[in-house]
């Protein structure tokens, strides 16, 4: 589950092109990721398979889940997610 990997069928150049972020990068998936639930206190831990970084924002693809979660990268390396998308292209356009 740990490591740096690209989504199947995507290159880093394609991710940068669709997102508009020329500095987008693949991050290590060995980090704590939390889905910030509503109402407050209904948070859920996500177990990341893929993490993509975009200047303080991240897109996270959890293990055993086809959705992509958008969130902020915290100073300690953890990610707090607040939005979900059904596919990567949609998530990249939502950045």
N, C-alpha and C positions, 0 to 999 in steps of 0.2 A: 504493500500500500504506500510505501514511502518512495520519494524520489521526484524527479522532474520528468514529466512526459507531456507530449502534445496530444490533443484529441485525435482520434482516428480519422484519417482522411484530410487533415489540416496541416499546413506548414506554418511556421512562425511568420513568414512573409504575408501569407493570406490573412492571418489573424491581425497583423498590423494594418493591412490594407482595409479590411472591413471595419475595424474599430476606429481607424483614423489616428491611432497612437503608434508613431514610428519607434517608440521605445518599449512597446509591450514585451513582456518577458514571461517565461515559464518559471514558476517558483516551486520550491520543494513542497511536497504535499504533507510532510511531517509537521503539522501544526494544528492547533486547536481552532475549530471553526464552529460558530454558534449561529443558529437561525433565531433571530430576535422575534419571539412570538408575541401575539396580542391576545388577550390583555397582557399587560406587563407581568412578567414572571412565568410566562408559558414558553420560555426559551427551550430550544432543542439542540443537542449536539449533533453536528454532521461530521461524517468521517470522509475526508477528501481523497479522491482518486487523482484529480487534476486541479491545479491552482494556476491561474493566469494573472499576472500583475500589470496594472495600468496606472502608474503614478498615484499610489495611495488607494486605488480601488482594486478589487479582485473579482474574478469570476471563478466559482468553485463548482466542480462536478463531483458530487459525492459518490462513494461506492454504492452500488445497487440502487441508483436513482438516475433517471434520464434527464432530469431538470438541471439547469444551471442557476446558481445562486450568486447574486451580486452583493458585495459588501465592502467594508472599509478595512484596510490593513492597519492594525494597531502597532504601536511602537514595540511591543513584545513579540511580534510576529503572528499573533492570533488574528482571526478574521471574524467580524460581526456582520452577518448578512441580513438584509431587510427586504429583498426583492428576488423573485424567481421567474425564470423564463423556460419555455418548453424546449427551445433549441439554442445552440451556440450562436448561430447567425443573428437571431433575434436579440440575444443577450449582448453581443458585440455592438449592435446598432443602438442598444439602449444605454451604452456608456456615456 
